[in-house]
Amino acid sequence: MDLIAGAIVEAFRLIASLDRYVFEIVLRSIQVSGGALLLAVVVGLPFGILLGVGRFPGRRLLVAITYTGFALPPVVVGLFVYLVLSREGPAGALALLFSPTAMVLAQALLAAPYVAGVSLAAIQAVPPDVRLQARALGAGRGRALWAHLREARLGILAAVIAGFGAVISEVGAATMVGGNIIGETRVLTTAIVLETRRGNFETAMALGFILMAIVLTVNVLLTRVQQGPAWERTATERPWA
């Protein structure tokens, strides 16, 4: 109990003193996780929409592969990105290994299946009659699809939240492709592992509390957007009009 109390005090001290070491890894954590989430949404969301509304040969296999991505081991993803970016790899000439960019790529690969899979499930949960009714009222394919996505908006934002959860807490792949280099690629999760190995438990727990505070803040903001009145639609509104 004393250890936890000491960690809380240390967390407030680190924040209040604007500790440069902590400030750098917090900022880098936000940059890496934010970049990975953005890339995962750009790739995963259109793929989820395609699988949700499309009907084509091989779709079921792609759906199964997408859901399998939920269980991707971070170390396996890290190994794959490491081999691709290593000197002998196909992208070795870019010299991206042990850089924040490599961490973004690895974390995006982990988050993209969550974004695609959850958005796919949300879109499939919407009755196809929505698009049929929109088309019957004169909407084109694009507007009919937009009406369908509007109905699935809460689930789609849940997909973004799930993707964020996959990247902000990741440590295995980040360590493998980033190297945990101080001032370069060290983020909150890798710093926690390092401080724990050093026996600096109060510092490690303080960094953990800071990480959880960031996660809670971002999730509160995303949930506010998801559940807020800006996404609510009155019964008389027609999104395809």
Secondary structure, 3 states (H helix, E strand, C coil): CHHHHHHHHHHHHHHHCCCHHHHHHHHHHHHHHHHHHHHHHHHHHHHHHHHHHCCCCCHHHHHHHHHHHHHCCHHHHHHHHHHHHCCCCCCHHHCCCCCHHHHHHHHHHHHHHHHHHHHHHHHHCCCCHHHHHHHHCCCCHHHHHHHHHHHCHHHHHHHHHHHHHHHHCCCHHHHHHHCCCCCCCCCHHHHHHHHHHHCCHHHHHHHHHHHHHHHHHHHHHHHHHHHCHHHCCCCCCCCCC
